[in-house]
Amino acid sequence: MTSAILCTLHLGLCSVAGAAAIPDPAELASYEAMPSMDKKRARDRRSQQSLRDRKQKRITELEGLVARCKERHQGRDQDQDQAYNSHDAYAREISALRQQNKALVQRQELLKSLVLSWDEPDPITVVATAAEDRWTGTATLPPLGDEDHVACLRAASTAARTGAGGSAGCNNLPPPHTETSSHPRSETETLPIASALATSSSSSSSPPPPPWSRIPPHDDDFSNLETLAGCPWFGHASLIQSCPDTPHSPLDILYGSTLNPLADMIHRNSNRRPFRELERLATGWLAYLFTRWVCNPCPETYRRMPSFLRPVKEQLEIVHPMVLNMVPWSRVRVALIRAWPQYRDNYRDFFGLFACCIRIRWPWGEHVLERAADNTLVMRQDFYETLMSERGWMVTRDFVDQYPALFAGVHVESILYNFI
């Protein structure tokens, strides 16, 4: 009876442990001879082994499932990444094309207005053509009489000298006579027309516009901050139009202002770049003066800008982002404007390194602010003179080594900042 019970118990344990075979009688006999403590240990070992086998089996199944999932979805993820990258590239290309299209449309409108102005009749040209047709016999309209001809020439010459146009001179002429003239053509009668045409050509060449009225053309889309290289405050013209021509305090550039929107936006934008405090104040001050001139072009705002920041010929001819006008060296500025297409896609890295490497020629540890008579903090006069001078601006070797093409033709040693 005892043997049957033990055999049944052993079979149950074997089935619990996952054994598929009937135990050997010899093993059963040895099991019966074991002490109770050893039997318990044997049961525990079998249970633990069964648990490990089940875990290993489950892990193997899960590993196979993960491998199958990777095989199915890895190609799909790569396709999605490629699609996202191509979408970003297309978006950047479309944005660049839109900006170019906008610039081309503006040029087209300018050329169209220019062509339309050419089509307007000039009184002197009309007189010269009518006189030539008269002498050659190809006139389709009745020619002017001698008195009318002289009067028209006199009016045309007066209009050419005064620059008043053609409406005031020839509209008051008497109507042409109906009878034809039989005067022969002579060289002396064509001289008044030639002199009138010469006077017209000399007076029509108007003097060039003053420098303060010539704003550099730009291709910025201030409504799209993702592609905007810099100067986002130009997109808020209504806010910055009423700002003063200079900041009330250097603290407005360093820490922002609730009364001066332009200084506050320059402060917030400069905080996104790794400037030092000195360069943050100096570059922000120059950006403020340049912005005020662009928003309000007049001799006063133009005079407030430092001479090295005023636009040169290439800046007025090549369309470029407005932020490129803030580079303090004119030759580097022109080289950057010409080569901007190759830097456009990585403009964040470019301006990040530029902010790290630009320096103002100022003694280390020297304060730039001082107390005024009313106990307010103002900028020191010698620091103001330094930032308003091209000689006061320097750059570290890292930026020169990274972008050597921008410094072609520049005496680099004169603007190179050496760490002590």
Secondary structure, 3 states (H helix, E strand, C coil): CHHHHHHHHHHHHHHHCCCCCCCCHHHHHHHHHCCHHHHHHHHHHHHHHHHHHHHHHHHHHHHHHHHHHHHHHHHHHHHHHHHHHHHHHHHHHHHHHHHHHHHHHHHHHHHHHHHHHHHCCCHHHHHHHHHHHHHHCCCCCCCCCHHHHHHHHHHHHHHHHHCCCCHHHHCCCCCCCCCCCCCCCCHHHHHHHHHHHHHHHHHHCCCCCCHHHCCCCCCCCCCCCCCCCCCHHHHCHHHHCCCCCCCCCHHHHHHCCCCCHHHHHHHHHHCCCCCCHHHHHHHHHHHHHHHHHHHCCCHHHHHHCCHHHCCCHHHHHCCCCHHHHHCCCHHHHHHHHHCHHHHHHHHHHHHHHHHHHEEECCCCCCCCEEECCCCCEEECHHHHHHHCCHHHEEEEHHHHHHCHHHHCCCCHHHHEECCC
